[in-house]
């Protein structure tokens, strides 16, 4: 007794759905490179390449399609409704779309409606021929790393970034079929409607990720000079921060403290005004590319690791800097 016999005895369906062929959806991106990659995979699998889109049928066939389904895409709603109906009937195994705003939107909505999965913004695709799994390589953490994700559900839907694949040679001698299908764009549910302009407030960048920082310390400072330092930070688009003494003086909040006891930072530019710069503070800013120090005491430790230093009262130096800005 095998699994199918057991399922039959339990009254479960043993019917399997056959998914086959590779489908390219031509939206608002260049589909020719996708046709070339699909052609290569289809040749290894022994399947057909279908193209759905409004680009010239002859061109799609010349670049690798076996069958072309003309389809004029007016909106994301129409595309999702029509492609869902088409794919529920045709059962594609793999679906490729360009990684544009529209392509990513349609891919996600298709995956939800077809109870499948999608991987976005792929820069490389690989087919595991032993398991017939499509593996997409895509950026994560703002492009800091690339992750390989295997798609096991069918249809496997991916969007591919422009320039990831070379444009295949155009073979004007290729032949293929042009197949039309019935669809009703007016039946597509319109889920998007303009509501007018809205205010967008971008999320605050944390101090540890700041590109520019103007920090103050108690040495040579008073409330007025700390306020000037804050104006300079606003003028150059920098974060305003300080050491523990600045926090004790009430010039900054606890999440603005720089150093081992606060935030360890690595900005492109770090301006330290009135900060003594002991070992703990140095450890907190050792990732900074450029450190500019302003301090009235020429023997302050911060000058030993600063890239540029000014010996003077922070209030006087910062006032002149603000005037220049």
SEZADREN-30248 format. One line per field, with one value per residue: residue number from 0; residue in three letters; chain; x, y, z of N, C-alpha, C in turn. Coordinates in steps of 0.001 Angstrom, whole numbers. Example, Ala and Ser with C-alpha at 12.3 -4.5 7.8 and 13.67 -1.06 7.14 Angstrom:
BEGIN
resi <- [0:1]
resn <- [ALA:SER]
chain <- [A:A]
nu <- [13190:12850]
nv <- [-5690:-2250]
nw <- [7800:7080]
cau <- [12300:13670]
cav <- [-4500:-1060]
caw <- [7800:7140]
cu <- [13200:12900]
cv <- [-3300:30]
cw <- [7800:7870]
END
This chain:
BEGIN
resi <- [0:1:2:3:4:5:6:7:8:9:10:11:12:13:14:15:16:17:18:19:20:21:22:23:24:25:26:27:28:29:30:31:32:33:34:35:36:37:38:39:40:41:42:43:44:45:46:47:48:49:50:51:52:53:54:55:56:57:58:59:60:61:62:63:64:65:66:67:68:69:70:71:72:73:74:75:76:77:78:79:80:81:82:83:84:85:86:87:88:89:90:91:92:93:94:95:96:97:98:99:100:101:102:103:104:105:106:107:108:109:110:111:112:113:114:115:116:117:118:119:120:121:122:123:124:125:126:127:128:129:130:131:132:133:134:135:136:137:138:139:140:141:142:143:144:145:146:147:148:149:150:151:152:153:154:155:156:157:158:159:160:161:162:163:164:165:166:167:168:169:170:171:172:173:174:175:176:177:178:179:180:181:182:183:184:185:186:187:188:189:190:191:192:193:194:195:196:197:198:199:200:201:202:203:204:205:206:207:208:209:210:211:212:213:214:215:216:217:218:219:220:221:222:223:224:225:226:227:228:229:230:231:232:233:234:235:236:237:238:239:240:241:242:243:244:245:246:247:248:249:250:251:252:253:254:255:256:257:258:259:260:261:262:263:264:265:266:267:268:269:270:271:272:273:274:275:276:277:278:279:280:281:282:283:284:285:286:287:288:289:290:291:292:293:294:295:296:297:298:299:300:301:302:303:304:305:306:307:308:309:310:311:312:313:314:315:316:317:318:319:320:321:322:323:324]
resn <- [UNK:UNK:UNK:UNK:UNK:UNK:UNK:UNK:UNK:UNK:UNK:UNK:UNK:UNK:UNK:UNK:UNK:UNK:UNK:UNK:UNK:UNK:UNK:UNK:UNK:UNK:UNK:UNK:UNK:UNK:UNK:UNK:UNK:UNK:UNK:UNK:UNK:UNK:UNK:UNK:UNK:UNK:UNK:UNK:UNK:UNK:UNK:UNK:UNK:UNK:UNK:UNK:UNK:UNK:UNK:UNK:UNK:UNK:UNK:UNK:UNK:UNK:UNK:UNK:UNK:UNK:UNK:UNK:UNK:UNK:UNK:UNK:UNK:UNK:UNK:UNK:UNK:UNK:UNK:UNK:UNK:UNK:UNK:UNK:UNK:UNK:UNK:UNK:UNK:UNK:UNK:UNK:UNK:UNK:UNK:UNK:UNK:UNK:UNK:UNK:UNK:UNK:UNK:UNK:UNK:UNK:UNK:UNK:UNK:UNK:UNK:UNK:UNK:UNK:UNK:UNK:UNK:UNK:UNK:UNK:UNK:UNK:UNK:UNK:UNK:UNK:UNK:UNK:UNK:UNK:UNK:UNK:UNK:UNK:UNK:UNK:UNK:UNK:UNK:UNK:UNK:UNK:UNK:UNK:UNK:UNK:UNK:UNK:UNK:UNK:UNK:UNK:UNK:UNK:UNK:UNK:UNK:UNK:UNK:UNK:UNK:UNK:UNK:UNK:UNK:UNK:UNK:UNK:UNK:UNK:UNK:UNK:UNK:UNK:UNK:UNK:UNK:UNK:UNK:UNK:UNK:UNK:UNK:UNK:UNK:UNK:UNK:UNK:UNK:UNK:UNK:UNK:UNK:UNK:UNK:UNK:UNK:UNK:UNK:UNK:UNK:UNK:UNK:UNK:UNK:UNK:UNK:UNK:UNK:UNK:UNK:UNK:UNK:UNK:UNK:UNK:UNK:UNK:UNK:UNK:UNK:UNK:UNK:UNK:UNK:UNK:UNK:UNK:UNK:UNK:UNK:UNK:UNK:UNK:UNK:UNK:UNK:UNK:UNK:UNK:UNK:UNK:UNK:UNK:UNK:UNK:UNK:UNK:UNK:UNK:UNK:UNK:UNK:UNK:UNK:UNK:UNK:UNK:UNK:UNK:UNK:UNK:UNK:UNK:UNK:UNK:UNK:UNK:UNK:UNK:UNK:UNK:UNK:UNK:UNK:UNK:UNK:UNK:UNK:UNK:UNK:UNK:UNK:UNK:UNK:UNK:UNK:UNK:UNK:UNK:UNK:UNK:UNK:UNK:UNK:UNK:UNK:UNK:UNK:UNK:UNK:UNK:UNK:UNK:UNK:UNK:UNK:UNK:UNK:UNK:UNK:UNK:UNK:UNK:UNK:UNK:UNK:UNK:UNK:UNK:UNK:UNK:UNK:UNK:UNK]
chain <- [A:A:A:A:A:A:A:A:A:A:A:A:A:A:A:A:A:A:A:A:A:A:A:A:A:A:A:A:A:A:A:A:A:A:A:A:A:A:A:A:A:A:A:A:A:A:A:A:A:A:A:A:A:A:A:A:A:A:A:A:A:A:A:A:A:A:A:A:A:A:A:A:A:A:A:A:A:A:A:A:A:A:A:A:A:A:A:A:A:A:A:A:A:A:A:A:A:A:A:A:A:A:A:A:A:A:A:A:A:A:A:A:A:A:A:A:A:A:A:A:A:A:A:A:A:A:A:A:A:A:A:A:A:A:A:A:A:A:A:A:A:A:A:A:A:A:A:A:A:A:A:A:A:A:A:A:A:A:A:A:A:A:A:A:A:A:A:A:A:A:A:A:A:A:A:A:A:A:A:A:A:A:A:A:A:A:A:A:A:A:A:A:A:A:A:A:A:A:A:A:A:A:A:A:A:A:A:A:A:A:A:A:A:A:A:A:A:A:A:A:A:A:A:A:A:A:A:A:A:A:A:A:A:A:A:A:A:A:A:A:A:A:A:A:A:A:A:A:A:A:A:A:A:A:A:A:A:A:A:A:A:A:A:A:A:A:A:A:A:A:A:A:A:A:A:A:A:A:A:A:A:A:A:A:A:A:A:A:A:A:A:A:A:A:A:A:A:A:A:A:A:A:A:A:A:A:A:A:A:A:A:A:A:A:A:A:A:A:A:A:A:A:A:A:A]
nu <- [853:666:1192:-855:-2843:-3494:-4511:-6758:-8302:-8904:-10579:-9576:-8653:-6809:-5973:-3679:-2308:-1089:1523:3057:5345:6842:6118:6108:5383:4741:4970:5438:8127:11302:10965:12465:15088:14135:12774:14919:16250:14197:13903:16292:15999:13670:14500:16177:14325:12507:10108:7541:7726:5762:4385:2866:1477:1645:3547:4904:3951:5544:8138:8375:8316:10598:12548:12434:9977:7464:4739:2424:384:-1611:-2180:-3443:-2422:-4037:-4167:-3076:-5091:-6657:-4732:-4149:-6665:-7179:-4903:-5020:-7333:-6491:-4182:-5215:-6442:-4483:-2289:608:4095:6307:6529:7577:8222:8918:10881:9501:7613:4926:5190:6091:3889:1803:2832:2851:113:-896:338:-940:-3610:-3410:-2594:150:3699:6049:9050:10903:12609:14824:18208:19479:18750:18253:17930:17126:17569:17192:15214:13459:13112:12837:15288:15830:18013:18230:18359:18770:18272:18624:20280:22675:23262:22870:20332:19509:16578:14399:11684:8992:6262:3606:2120:5583:6564:8405:10038:12223:15114:15931:18505:19701:19944:21368:20340:18848:19915:18252:16190:14993:14006:12616:9683:6332:3300:339:-1953:-5080:-7085:-10132:-11149:-12358:-11977:-13500:-14588:-12739:-11975:-11872:-9586:-8085:-8015:-7725:-7015:-6192:-3572:-1230:439:3759:5808:9028:10658:12575:16062:18189:20663:23007:23181:23629:24819:26151:27283:26950:28362:28293:30065:30681:32904:33950:31473:28168:24649:23899:25895:25598:23121:23794:25409:23483:21989:23837:24010:21432:21632:23457:22318:22737:22891:22190:24065:25869:28206:28259:28378:27034:24482:24006:23930:21582:21294:20948:19077:18807:19037:20673:23268:26677:29087:30582:28821:26564:25485:27287:28907:29327:29814:30144:31196:32222:31719:33072:32509:33853:34217:35933:37015:37749:38884:36593:34845:36267:36216:33594:33400:35149:34612:34121:34636:35819:37000:36424:37667:36929:38190:39000:41323:44515:45675:43736:42512:41074:42247:44275:43285:41804:41067:41199:41771:40762:41952:40336:37692:34601:32198:32971:34198:32128:30205:31365:31477:28755:27967:29333:28002]
nv <- [-1196:2120:5733:6874:4880:4919:7495:7249:5403:6942:8700:10942:13159:12026:13217:14848:17992:19119:21150:23150:24505:27734:31065:34354:37564:40452:43560:46803:46780:45798:42911:41219:40246:38509:36644:35402:34136:32474:30864:29434:27934:26506:24895:23125:21819:20835:22110:24567:28081:30708:33864:36696:39679:43078:43652:43418:40435:38964:39820:38822:36072:35840:36345:34161:33060:30493:30455:33062:35304:37791:40745:43629:45726:47640:48460:47693:46319:45225:43570:41733:40488:39341:37748:36017:34499:33343:31870:30103:28338:27520:26665:27430:26624:28198:31715:34717:38140:41628:43535:45989:48757:48198:45532:44214:44692:43328:40730:40061:40176:38258:35949:35755:35309:32937:31218:30853:31525:34287:35882:38812:41308:39916:39161:37106:33843:30408:27024:24174:21172:18632:18755:20400:23004:26500:28892:31985:34748:37491:40924:41813:43639:46350:45939:45122:42446:39355:37048:33658:32244:29541:28517:26596:26259:26200:28208:29171:32355:35101:38285:40138:42084:44837:44517:42305:40043:39238:40579:38359:36990:38047:35981:35855:33803:32052:30231:30355:30160:32131:32840:33802:34876:35015:37814:40098:43276:45140:43733:43592:44161:47321:48343:50470:53893:57426:59480:61982:64293:63359:63809:62893:61608:60880:58066:58455:58587:56528:57473:55932:55293:57619:59878:62264:64050:66422:67042:67922:68928:69586:71236:74513:75334:76783:77296:78875:78487:75768:75782:77074:75139:73230:74555:74595:71880:71444:73049:71751:69324:67354:65037:66060:65761:64533:64197:62433:64515:66572:65586:65566:68277:68936:69432:67524:64504:61193:59280:60544:60451:60006:57476:54763:54341:55211:55609:53870:55150:55681:57833:59729:62232:63628:66060:67367:69386:70901:68516:66364:63840:61145:57717:56066:57592:57750:55087:54925:56412:55421:54387:56494:58303:60830:62953:65939:68178:70540:72400:74054:73367:72497:70122:68215:64885:64235:65417:63716:61728:63013:64073:66647:69648:72316:74658:76379:78440:76837:78312:80669:79686:78166:80133:81672:79702:79200:81649:81625:79514]
nw <- [0:-992:-745:-2283:-2293:420:677:-932:501:2686:1614:379:-2267:-5030:-7232:-9302:-10193:-13232:-13889:-16324:-18746:-19484:-18778:-19974:-18939:-20470:-19365:-18428:-18899:-20422:-22124:-23677:-22760:-20755:-22284:-23558:-21374:-20478:-22713:-22673:-20285:-20910:-23016:-21666:-20105:-21859:-22566:-23478:-24361:-23434:-24330:-23001:-23779:-25105:-26960:-30290:-31934:-33718:-33042:-30401:-30885:-32442:-30558:-28910:-28024:-28124:-28266:-28577:-26845:-27486:-25650:-24338:-21866:-19624:-16987:-13611:-12244:-14328:-15496:-13412:-12979:-15509:-16031:-13872:-14432:-16824:-16057:-14205:-15855:-17747:-16218:-15669:-15109:-14465:-14085:-15422:-14809:-15532:-13210:-12416:-11008:-11600:-12427:-10062:-8433:-9764:-9729:-6975:-6347:-8080:-7057:-4599:-5368:-6795:-4924:-4531:-4702:-4675:-5795:-5658:-7682:-8777:-9628:-10747:-11991:-11338:-12200:-10506:-11654:-10638:-8680:-9901:-9053:-8992:-8450:-7170:-7085:-5025:-3820:-347:2760:1913:-287:775:1050:-821:-1418:-1919:-2960:-3013:-4982:-4369:-4617:-7069:-9584:-10006:-9369:-10496:-10421:-12463:-12452:-14595:-17004:-15936:-17512:-20694:-23857:-26093:-29286:-32175:-33947:-36913:-38363:-36766:-35928:-34674:-32729:-32685:-30312:-29347:-26570:-24743:-22919:-20495:-19910:-18551:-16509:-14566:-11252:-9869:-7736:-7040:-6475:-6918:-4129:-3638:-2654:-159:2979:3464:5886:6337:7886:10909:10806:12648:15139:15022:12362:11052:8552:8840:11649:14216:17193:20660:23630:27156:27536:27211:26388:26428:27004:24829:22853:22419:21221:18868:17691:17176:15235:13181:12623:11592:9333:7672:7311:9279:12084:15390:18300:21212:24009:27223:29053:27765:27784:30543:30897:29755:27048:25075:24352:25805:23762:22027:22772:22152:22029:23949:26047:24918:21682:19241:16523:12947:11001:7878:8280:11304:13578:16378:19014:21728:23078:25188:24630:25614:26212:26098:24569:22204:21349:20621:18287:16443:13971:12300:9284:8849:11327:12945:15186:17750:20296:23374:24727:23868:24521:24665:24491:22179:19985:19273:17670:15767:12440:11595:13410:15567:17736:20079:21466:21480:21095:19765:17434:16274:15853:13821:11847:11434:10400:7967:6711]
cau <- [0:1462:514:-2082:-3843:-3921:-5365:-8036:-9063:-9350:-11515:-8909:-8431:-5443:-5747:-2557:-2394:144:1981:4103:5675:7313:5328:6657:4351:5333:4244:6045:9579:11840:10777:13342:16040:13408:12507:16150:16492:13152:14204:17372:15447:12698:15234:16682:13191:11667:8785:7320:7774:4601:4527:1610:1786:1205:4632:4669:4029:6683:9341:8417:8687:11989:13432:12419:8662:6831:3348:2208:-1010:-1716:-2945:-3149:-2534:-4457:-3959:-2720:-6311:-7011:-3708:-4310:-7897:-7069:-3860:-5500:-8236:-5698:-3269:-6008:-6758:-3291:-1396:2043:4998:7106:6062:8577:7770:9954:10831:9087:6576:3746:5506:6111:2519:1040:3387:2378:-1333:-1094:736:-1982:-4823:-3143:-2098:1513:4708:6751:10319:10981:13873:15904:19300:19928:17837:18897:16967:17615:16909:16862:13946:12673:12836:13421:15997:16080:18942:17660:18994:18093:18914:19005:21337:23920:23483:22010:19761:18960:15310:13826:10231:8480:4851:3360:3267:6671:6496:9563:10267:13656:15595:16440:19954:20217:20248:21681:19295:19221:19965:16944:16159:13812:13532:11848:8245:5558:1853:-320:-3217:-5827:-7986:-11202:-11074:-13223:-11284:-14452:-14929:-11675:-12364:-11001:-9269:-7245:-8635:-6981:-7607:-5582:-2213:-1077:1735:4619:6862:9956:11079:13788:17263:18805:21968:24081:23245:23726:25958:26843:26930:27554:28230:28809:30426:30582:34094:33867:30115:27055:23393:23847:26760:24983:22057:24442:25816:22277:21641:24787:23596:20266:22031:24192:21591:23404:22282:22748:24338:26828:28697:27455:28303:25990:23222:23854:23624:20234:21309:20547:18358:19650:19300:21611:24608:27659:30129:30313:27635:25429:25472:28541:28545:30320:29386:31160:31807:31865:32228:32989:32792:33878:34247:37286:37444:38470:38946:35249:34274:37010:35706:32266:33454:36288:34185:33925:35630:36521:36697:36861:37567:37038:38335:39885:42563:45271:46074:42570:42784:40394:43133:45196:42691:41030:41688:41432:41484:40819:42081:39613:36422:33573:31195:33522:34415:30844:29525:31944:31061:27345:27908:29754:26937]
cav <- [0:3338:6941:7112:3943:5397:8668:6796:4792:8002:9564:12147:13189:11680:13899:15770:19041:19193:22480:23038:25639:28992:32179:35703:38601:41719:44719:48071:46629:45112:41475:40419:39451:37444:35619:34652:33264:31458:29930:28557:26986:25641:23899:22099:21092:20290:22733:25712:29431:31522:35297:37432:41102:43886:43829:42716:38988:38466:40076:37895:34762:35919:36364:32910:32547:29498:30840:34451:35614:39261:41242:45025:45926:49013:48777:46544:45569:44426:42539:40691:39747:38557:36729:35005:33608:32609:30912:29047:27373:27032:26067:27590:26184:29359:32983:35777:39499:42638:44057:47389:48947:47459:44111:43715:44716:42250:39451:39797:39925:36965:34897:35625:34746:31580:30445:30494:32372:35178:36479:40071:41996:38940:39520:35854:32724:29108:25929:22918:20203:17415:18981:21317:24211:27738:29589:33372:35514:38836:41704:42033:44645:47496:45562:44753:41020:38719:35820:32697:31728:28504:28541:25234:26308:26425:28558:29930:33692:35935:39501:40206:43449:45181:44402:41077:39087:39827:40458:37277:37320:37980:34964:36156:32572:31231:30201:30114:30279:33277:32356:34831:34359:35957:38445:41269:44232:45860:42914:43694:44972:48483:48466:51650:55153:58555:60117:63287:64320:63119:64186:61755:61920:59744:57605:59070:57761:56456:58122:55023:55219:58977:60133:63451:64300:67537:66670:68922:68537:70693:72093:75754:75524:77194:77013:79597:77848:74486:76096:77369:73848:72580:75242:74120:70527:71571:73681:70806:68069:66399:64733:66783:64785:65006:63181:62332:65820:67340:65049:66062:69712:69091:69866:66412:63425:60012:58584:61345:60334:59290:56846:53394:54326:55635:55001:53789:55712:55593:58764:60214:63397:63780:67321:67331:70716:70933:67156:66034:62727:60098:56402:55564:58334:57359:53789:55109:57103:54938:54068:57720:58485:62096:63550:67338:68500:71933:72350:75142:72828:71817:68809:67330:63615:64091:65861:62631:60893:63842:64319:68097:70201:73757:75004:77629:78306:76369:79328:81588:78964:77782:81342:82015:78666:79423:82823:81182:78693]
caw <- [0:-1057:-266:-3037:-1782:1727:463:-1494:1582:3579:896:-106:-3711:-5463:-8507:-9298:-11197:-14000:-14264:-17336:-19599:-18912:-19275:-19813:-18971:-20887:-18845:-18830:-18947:-21587:-21915:-24528:-21973:-20074:-23279:-23765:-20225:-20491:-23800:-22217:-19321:-21576:-23792:-20754:-19547:-22916:-22494:-24352:-23817:-23808:-24085:-22890:-23756:-26231:-27915:-31543:-31815:-34488:-32260:-29273:-31415:-32891:-29392:-28161:-27640:-28984:-28423:-28175:-26510:-27465:-24500:-24060:-20425:-19337:-15578:-12792:-11940:-15506:-15662:-12380:-13221:-16730:-15891:-12929:-15167:-17815:-15429:-13570:-16908:-18428:-15224:-15962:-14050:-14091:-14642:-15294:-15077:-15265:-11834:-12366:-9988:-12032:-12427:-8683:-7919:-10389:-9262:-5624:-6346:-8732:-6125:-3590:-5949:-7265:-3781:-4917:-4073:-5597:-5387:-6385:-7977:-8954:-10530:-11353:-11827:-11524:-12151:-9955:-12513:-9895:-7975:-10741:-8282:-9502:-7379:-7538:-6253:-4928:-2753:936:3606:1072:-1211:1457:821:-1804:-865:-2870:-2480:-3874:-5091:-4477:-5012:-8480:-10407:-9384:-9970:-10166:-11191:-12764:-12669:-15923:-17148:-15322:-18573:-21989:-24873:-27009:-30703:-32844:-34993:-37723:-38989:-35832:-36133:-33471:-32853:-32050:-29767:-28618:-25546:-24431:-21603:-20374:-19034:-17709:-15352:-13568:-10095:-9703:-6319:-6832:-6873:-6356:-2952:-3459:-2124:1266:3534:3800:6841:6296:9212:11427:10726:13971:15248:14638:10908:10522:7662:9367:13053:14948:18602:21595:24980:28106:27532:26439:25882:27269:26315:23561:21866:22079:20273:17582:17132:16664:13989:12167:12247:10723:8079:6812:7260:10163:13372:16540:19350:22209:24935:28432:29707:27089:28296:31908:30819:29231:25651:24226:25023:26023:22503:21238:23361:21343:22838:24362:26906:24097:20350:18492:15223:11872:9953:6944:8936:12716:14118:17836:19552:23182:23616:25649:23780:26340:25565:25840:23447:20997:20912:20039:16998:15673:12619:11520:8223:9097:12631:13068:16610:18201:21751:23844:25299:22818:25006:24739:23807:20891:18913:18893:16620:14847:11139:11565:14720:15784:19146:20302:22174:20546:20776:18767:16175:15688:15378:12510:10902:11113:9532:6629:6151]
cu <- [889:620:-812:-3196:-4396:-4843:-6737:-8919:-9633:-10295:-10901:-8676:-6987:-5110:-4598:-2723:-1051:422:3098:4243:6092:6564:6036:5500:5025:4498:4902:7564:9995:11778:11729:14403:15372:13091:13743:16433:15454:13410:15273:16845:14489:13387:15761:15557:12331:10257:8708:7483:6580:4898:3151:1956:1369:2306:4333:4898:5242:7967:9461:8826:10150:12966:13276:11078:8170:5386:3157:716:-1152:-2642:-2514:-3439:-2844:-4150:-3550:-3926:-6696:-6017:-3908:-5544:-7760:-6054:-4283:-6395:-7458:-4865:-4014:-6375:-5508:-2272:90:2893:5834:6544:7115:7932:8929:9775:10616:8054:5328:4000:5504:4708:1718:1525:2857:901:-1669:-774:-332:-3222:-4626:-2609:-682:2497:5429:8048:10543:12426:15044:16955:19878:18893:18597:17847:17648:16881:16538:15516:12988:12231:13544:14018:16336:17023:18481:18296:18125:18895:19487:20191:22641:24274:22551:21597:19236:17700:14752:12308:9734:7024:4737:2094:4318:6780:7705:9505:11771:14036:16127:17968:20537:20625:20521:20514:19701:19268:18586:17020:14876:13245:12719:10359:7546:4089:1365:-1701:-3879:-6727:-8985:-11017:-11891:-12603:-12252:-14836:-13882:-12099:-11368:-10761:-8489:-7992:-7867:-7728:-7047:-4194:-2209:317:2518:5722:7819:10371:12401:14957:17912:20213:23084:24219:23415:24972:26792:26355:27676:27286:28878:29154:30456:31743:33909:32483:29221:25783:23330:24684:26233:23862:22618:24865:24618:21829:22566:24394:22395:20652:22722:23511:22214:22565:22965:22877:25321:27323:27836:27331:27234:24613:22955:23486:22244:20168:20826:19739:19256:19967:20218:23040:25495:28736:29731:29058:26377:25420:26874:28226:29678:29928:30526:31918:31302:32534:31993:33423:32716:33864:35692:37852:38246:38367:37566:34597:34969:36493:34356:32269:34569:35911:33989:35029:36466:36048:37284:36603:37751:37090:39289:41217:43305:45725:44899:42849:42156:41275:44084:44606:41811:41793:41986:41023:41610:40889:41429:38332:35337:32572:31691:33671:33089:30060:30036:31520:29606:27175:28308:28661:25741]
cv <- [1246:4524:7164:6162:4425:6606:8261:6186:5838:8974:10847:12028:12858:12348:14891:16767:19148:20643:22324:24366:26887:30132:33497:36689:39929:42878:45994:47987:45896:43611:40625:39640:38300:36305:34767:33682:32150:30420:28934:27505:26009:24557:22778:21247:20419:20834:23921:27019:30210:32981:35939:38907:41783:44128:43016:41224:38426:38662:39095:36504:34758:35885:35130:32349:31513:29858:32236:34673:37134:39732:42674:45299:47386:49413:47518:45693:44664:43292:41398:39849:38826:37436:35647:34000:32756:31520:29817:27960:26716:26362:26201:27097:27348:30593:34044:37120:40463:43237:45566:47536:48144:45958:43514:43680:43535:40896:39093:39459:38602:35817:34674:34946:33293:30679:29945:31369:33201:35670:37695:40512:41038:39477:38290:34775:31429:28029:24684:21792:18925:17550:19859:22546:25401:28506:30998:34044:36962:39574:41794:43060:45789:47184:45185:43287:40546:37351:34954:32087:30735:28585:27120:25195:26566:27246:29351:31270:34507:37205:39688:41641:43635:45090:43143:40051:39828:39629:39363:37761:37142:37010:35153:34910:31688:31321:29893:30317:31528:32821:33485:34156:35447:36509:39720:42233:44944:45069:42979:44636:46114:48722:49739:52881:56294:59187:61517:63166:64114:63493:62942:62232:60726:59331:58239:58093:57712:57033:57220:54882:56587:59141:61322:63718:65534:67271:67722:68266:69772:71676:73306:76057:76157:76927:77669:78902:76469:74685:76409:76077:73118:73225:74799:72725:70578:72127:72705:69444:66981:66121:65563:65791:65380:63863:63181:63676:66700:66876:65562:67539:69973:69522:68778:65409:62188:59286:59380:61281:59487:58721:55436:53313:54785:54879:55008:54137:55543:56524:59080:61391:63487:65048:67314:68678:70676:69554:66790:64842:61663:58763:55875:56281:57939:56022:53919:55749:56582:54555:55284:57877:59746:62653:64953:67764:69992:71906:73448:74655:72028:70416:67827:66055:63495:64516:64751:61736:61684:64004:65802:68654:71711:73997:76363:77366:77904:77444:80257:80906:78637:78986:81748:80983:78856:80609:82463:80348:79543]
cw <- [0:-585:-974:-2592:-442:1599:-68:-409:2532:2887:390:-1597:-4030:-6781:-8368:-10429:-11897:-14384:-15285:-18077:-18808:-19586:-18964:-19928:-19298:-20410:-19354:-18870:-20208:-21346:-22732:-23754:-21219:-21037:-23523:-22632:-20173:-21572:-23366:-21243:-19992:-22386:-22903:-20184:-20605:-22891:-23445:-23586:-24357:-23490:-24066:-22831:-25030:-27249:-29167:-31434:-32530:-33712:-31103:-29735:-31830:-31725:-28495:-27793:-28637:-29270:-27837:-27969:-26435:-26352:-24227:-22588:-20147:-17896:-14845:-12475:-13102:-15700:-14675:-12660:-14424:-16596:-14906:-13632:-16164:-17162:-14674:-14575:-17475:-17505:-15594:-14795:-13543:-14793:-14368:-15633:-14870:-13879:-11842:-11252:-10335:-11985:-11032:-8087:-8457:-9891:-7880:-5578:-7038:-7781:-5067:-4165:-6385:-6163:-4043:-4152:-5114:-4965:-6276:-6623:-8117:-9921:-11208:-11054:-12102:-11355:-11612:-10692:-11774:-9176:-8765:-9940:-8918:-8337:-7869:-6565:-6235:-3748:-1511:1720:2773:172:-554:1225:-286:-1277:-1997:-2270:-3490:-3823:-5323:-4897:-6508:-8660:-9627:-10107:-9532:-11000:-11295:-13075:-14082:-15937:-16548:-16360:-19867:-22948:-25858:-28454:-31323:-33999:-35801:-38389:-38069:-36157:-34815:-33737:-32125:-31620:-28980:-27585:-25192:-23018:-21633:-19383:-18105:-16476:-14262:-12452:-9903:-8212:-6006:-7305:-6218:-5194:-2722:-2856:-614:1729:3910:4734:6876:7704:9625:11336:12100:13962:14753:13128:10256:9657:8137:10778:13547:16429:19491:22923:25868:28007:26622:25914:26930:26470:24942:22498:21480:21070:18891:16900:16525:15356:12859:11694:11303:9362:7132:6738:8108:11399:14454:17677:20350:23080:26208:29141:29073:27543:29709:31933:30248:27778:24702:25049:25090:24718:21579:21780:22446:22261:23223:25225:26150:22780:19759:17047:14223:10732:8978:7558:10364:13243:15619:18387:21074:23829:23954:24869:24485:25593:25205:24657:22141:20454:20229:18674:16111:14245:11744:10475:8438:10433:12677:14505:16852:19726:22215:24389:24224:23234:25137:23946:22426:19729:18450:17814:15658:13540:10945:12915:14754:17284:19347:21051:21178:20147:19682:17415:15506:15182:13998:11442:10485:10193:8095:5954:5742]
END
